[in-house]
Amino acid sequence: MATPQQPIIVTHEGGMRFAAQVRSHRVLVDQPRSAGGEDSAPMPVELLGVSLGTCIALYAQQFCHARGLPYQGMRVEVEQHGARNPNRLREFVVRVILPEKLPAAYAELMERVVRSCPAHNTLEQETVVRVTVETPVPA
Protein backbone atom coordinates (compact mmCIF):
# COMPACT_ATOMS: atom_id res chain seq x y z
CA MET A 1 0.00 0.00 0.00
CA ALA A 2 1.21 3.53 -0.81
CA THR A 3 2.56 5.74 1.93
CA PRO A 4 0.01 8.42 2.89
CA GLN A 5 0.88 11.90 1.70
CA GLN A 6 1.04 14.95 3.90
CA PRO A 7 -2.54 16.23 4.32
CA ILE A 8 -3.79 19.28 2.48
CA ILE A 9 -4.90 21.81 5.11
CA VAL A 10 -7.79 24.13 4.18
CA THR A 11 -8.51 27.27 6.20
CA HIS A 12 -11.14 30.01 5.90
CA GLU A 13 -9.74 33.34 4.72
CA GLY A 14 -12.94 35.36 5.08
CA GLY A 15 -16.08 35.71 3.01
CA MET A 16 -16.24 32.76 0.64
CA ARG A 17 -12.46 32.57 0.22
CA PHE A 18 -10.40 29.61 1.42
CA ALA A 19 -6.70 28.75 1.31
CA ALA A 20 -5.33 25.26 0.88
CA GLN A 21 -1.81 24.52 2.04
CA VAL A 22 -0.30 21.82 -0.22
CA ARG A 23 3.21 20.99 0.98
CA SER A 24 4.94 24.41 0.68
CA HIS A 25 2.34 25.82 -1.73
CA ARG A 26 -0.74 27.93 -1.05
CA VAL A 27 -3.78 27.56 -3.33
CA LEU A 28 -6.73 29.94 -3.07
CA VAL A 29 -10.38 29.41 -3.96
CA ASP A 30 -13.33 31.78 -3.95
CA GLN A 31 -16.78 32.09 -5.48
CA PRO A 32 -17.83 34.43 -8.30
CA ARG A 33 -19.49 37.70 -7.32
CA SER A 34 -22.81 36.32 -8.59
CA ALA A 35 -22.56 33.60 -5.90
CA GLY A 36 -21.59 35.98 -3.07
CA GLY A 37 -17.80 35.77 -3.39
CA GLU A 38 -15.21 38.29 -4.50
CA ASP A 39 -14.10 36.28 -7.58
CA SER A 40 -10.51 36.53 -6.30
CA ALA A 41 -9.65 32.93 -7.23
CA PRO A 42 -11.14 29.91 -9.02
CA MET A 43 -14.09 28.07 -7.53
CA PRO A 44 -13.18 24.77 -5.84
CA VAL A 45 -14.93 22.69 -8.51
CA GLU A 46 -12.92 24.47 -11.23
CA LEU A 47 -9.75 23.06 -9.67
CA LEU A 48 -10.94 19.59 -10.70
CA GLY A 49 -10.61 20.69 -14.33
CA VAL A 50 -7.29 22.38 -13.55
CA SER A 51 -5.99 19.15 -12.03
CA LEU A 52 -7.16 17.06 -14.98
CA GLY A 53 -5.84 19.47 -17.60
CA THR A 54 -2.43 19.99 -16.04
CA CYS A 55 -1.98 16.27 -15.38
CA ILE A 56 -2.80 15.45 -19.01
CA ALA A 57 -0.51 18.28 -20.19
CA LEU A 58 2.37 16.90 -18.12
CA TYR A 59 1.92 13.39 -19.52
CA ALA A 60 1.68 14.72 -23.10
CA GLN A 61 4.76 16.90 -22.65
CA GLN A 62 6.77 14.02 -21.17
CA PHE A 63 5.67 11.72 -24.02
CA CYS A 64 6.85 14.25 -26.61
CA HIS A 65 10.05 15.08 -24.75
CA ALA A 66 11.07 11.41 -24.45
CA ARG A 67 10.61 10.94 -28.22
CA GLY A 68 12.14 14.21 -29.38
CA LEU A 69 8.76 15.46 -30.62
CA PRO A 70 7.93 19.20 -30.49
CA TYR A 71 5.75 20.37 -27.61
CA GLN A 72 6.56 24.08 -27.27
CA GLY A 73 3.24 25.87 -27.68
CA MET A 74 1.18 22.81 -26.73
CA ARG A 75 -1.96 23.58 -24.78
CA VAL A 76 -4.74 21.64 -23.13
CA GLU A 77 -8.31 22.94 -23.03
CA VAL A 78 -10.76 21.56 -20.49
CA GLU A 79 -14.52 22.13 -20.61
CA GLN A 80 -16.52 21.24 -17.52
CA HIS A 81 -20.23 20.44 -17.84
CA GLY A 82 -22.38 20.38 -14.74
CA ALA A 83 -25.38 18.38 -13.66
CA ARG A 84 -27.95 18.57 -10.86
CA ASN A 85 -29.49 16.14 -8.37
CA PRO A 86 -26.91 15.82 -7.00
CA ASN A 87 -25.05 19.00 -7.92
CA ARG A 88 -21.82 17.85 -9.59
CA LEU A 89 -19.73 17.81 -12.72
CA ARG A 90 -21.01 15.19 -15.14
CA GLU A 91 -18.51 15.57 -17.96
CA PHE A 92 -15.06 16.88 -18.81
CA VAL A 93 -14.22 17.49 -22.45
CA VAL A 94 -10.45 17.71 -22.92
CA ARG A 95 -8.58 18.77 -26.04
CA VAL A 96 -4.80 18.33 -26.28
CA ILE A 97 -3.61 20.75 -28.94
CA LEU A 98 -0.10 19.98 -30.14
CA PRO A 99 2.06 22.45 -32.10
CA GLU A 100 2.65 19.92 -34.92
CA LYS A 101 0.98 16.80 -36.27
CA LEU A 102 2.18 13.63 -34.56
CA PRO A 103 3.79 10.95 -36.69
CA ALA A 104 1.17 8.22 -37.33
CA ALA A 105 3.14 5.72 -35.25
CA TYR A 106 2.68 7.91 -32.14
CA ALA A 107 -0.94 9.09 -32.45
CA GLU A 108 -2.63 6.09 -30.78
CA LEU A 109 0.09 5.82 -28.16
CA MET A 110 -0.34 9.50 -27.24
CA GLU A 111 -4.08 8.90 -26.73
CA ARG A 112 -3.32 6.06 -24.31
CA VAL A 113 -0.64 8.05 -22.48
CA VAL A 114 -2.84 11.08 -21.78
CA ARG A 115 -5.63 8.80 -20.56
CA SER A 116 -3.20 7.19 -18.11
CA CYS A 117 -2.53 10.25 -15.96
CA PRO A 118 -3.54 9.87 -12.29
CA ALA A 119 -6.17 12.64 -12.42
CA HIS A 120 -7.90 10.98 -15.38
CA ASN A 121 -7.71 7.56 -13.72
CA THR A 122 -9.13 8.97 -10.47
CA LEU A 123 -12.12 10.47 -12.25
CA GLU A 124 -12.72 7.38 -14.39
CA GLN A 125 -12.49 4.80 -11.61
CA GLU A 126 -14.61 4.38 -8.53
CA THR A 127 -13.04 6.58 -5.87
CA VAL A 128 -13.85 6.43 -2.17
CA VAL A 129 -14.28 9.73 -0.33
CA ARG A 130 -14.51 9.43 3.44
CA VAL A 131 -15.64 12.53 5.34
CA THR A 132 -15.88 12.93 9.10
CA VAL A 133 -16.95 15.99 11.06
CA GLU A 134 -15.05 16.49 14.30
CA THR A 135 -15.89 18.84 17.12
CA PRO A 136 -14.00 19.57 20.32
CA VAL A 137 -14.63 17.13 23.14
CA PRO A 138 -16.11 18.96 26.18
CA ALA A 139 -13.75 19.03 29.16
N, C-alpha and C positions, 0 to 999 in steps of 0.2 A: 504494500500500500504506500502511496506517495506521502511524503512528509508534509504536514500542514504548513501553509504559508502564514506569514505574519498577517494578523487581521487588518482589514481596512476599517478605520475609525471615522465615523461620520458625526459631525457636531453641527448644531444650529448656529447660524451666523446672524440671525435676525430676519424678520419678515418671512419670506418663503425661500430664503437662501441657505444653503448648507455647504459645508466643506467636508471633503473626504480626504483623509490622510492615507496615502498609498506608499508604503516604504518612506522615502524622503520627498515624495511629491504631494502637492496639494491640488485637488481637483474641486472646482466649484460647480454647483448647480443652482438653478433658480427657476422661476416660472415666468412666462410672458406677462406683460402688463395686463393683457385681457383676462388673465387668470389670477390677478392679484399680486403678481410678483413685480420685480423691477427689470426683468429681462437682461440681467447682468451676466448670465451664463446659460449654457444649454439646460434644457429640462432633463431630469434623470432618465426618462425613457429614451431620449435622443442619444444618450451615451451607449445604449445597446447597439444602435446603428454605427456609432463611432467605433466601438470595439470590433464589430464585425468588419467594417470597411478597412480599418487599419491593420487588422490581423490578415485579411485577404491580401492587402497591399504588400505587407511584409513577405508573405509566402510567394507572391508573384515576383517581387523584386529579387528575392533570394534565388528563385528558379532561374530567372534571366541572368543574374550575376554568375551563377555557377556554370552556365553554358555560354557565357560571353555574348549574350543577346542584349540589345539595347533596352534600357528601361528609363533613362532620363526623360522626364516629361510624362511618364505614366501617371494615370490617376484612376481612382476608384470612386464611383458614384453609388450611393446607397439611398434608395427610396424606402420609407417606412409607411406601411398602410395599417391603419388601426381598425379595431373591431370593438363591439360592445357586448355586454352580458356574457362573460365579465369584460370589463374595460381592459384592453390589452393591445399588443401589436399582433396582427394575424399574418403579416407577410413582409418580407424584405426583398426588394428587387435590387440586385447588385450588378453593376457593369464595370468590368475591368477594361480600361481603355489604354492600350499599349501604344507607344510612339511609332512602331513599325509592325508590319504583318509578321506573324510568327512563321517560321518554316513549317511546312505541313507535318513533319515528323514530331514537332513539339506541341501542336495545337491541342490534341486530346490529352496529352500529359499535363499541360498547363491547367486545363479544366479540372483534372483530378487533384492537382496540387492545391489550387485555391479552395477547393471544397474540403481539403483535409486540415485546414487551420483549426485550432482549438475553439475559437469563437463560433465558427460554423458548426463544428461537431457538437458543441454544447447546445446550440439552438435546435439542431436536428434530432438529437437524441433525447430520451426521457431524462430529465434532470430533477433531482430532489432538492427542494428548498425547505429547510427547517427553520422556523421562526419561533422564538420564545420571547415573552415579555417579562422582564424582571423588575421588581420594585424593591426598595430597601426593606429589610426585615426590621420590624419594630423592636426596640431595645427593651 
